[in-house]
């Protein structure tokens, strides 16, 4: 009798283990890049502060920079880091190309940093002139790697990319990024003339939220490009986060 009970218990355990294994394999694993980071600021909202708050500012560079080509909508456009060149420049692993032409657009994505810095200002600083060279760690020699701007009567258009129906904010996977893969609704937030130097757009932003924008040509003769890393403020596209608490 005891042997039969022992066998029955063992069978029950094996059945439960089999069920758990099936459930574990069928469980959907979360995408780690999309998980909300735990707050490091628990209780700061209850601290008495001066009002209005001082205008402290954080410079927030895009952590995703990708290129898409409307003329080749299914093709993935490579945007590799700045490599060493023939002039013995060591390269820059953080640098990515910002490029806007008739068919090529640049996609940038930001993640909002820090609690209480939730007034954001998207800022675009264009190259000063057509022959301006990139400095501060960028090559100064090769014209193909210089910041370029052709002064025409056209403009750059800036779009906020909002997730489409049935989608949610998620980190863009640049190795899979193409024009066809952009499941976003476009909302115009502004435009800037190529003879202008600086443009900005202010908007509210929650801590740790994602914000995606596209730099698109406003005309066929637009041709703007530069290399950008996590330090250069001009030419560059970045977000200024202003203090709200």
Secondary structure, 3 states (H helix, E strand, C coil): CHHHHHHHHHHHHHHHHHHHHHHHHHCCCCCHHHCCCCCCCCCHHHCCCCCCCCCCEEEEECCEEEEEEHHHCCCCECCCCECCCCCCCCCECCCEEEEECCCEEEEEEEECCCCCCCEEEEEEECCCCCCCCCCCCCCCCCHHHCCEECCCCCEEEEEEEEECCCCCCCCCCHHHCCCCCCCEEEEEEEEEECCCCEEEEEEECCCCCEEEEEEEECCCCCCEEEEECCCCCCCEEEEEEECCC
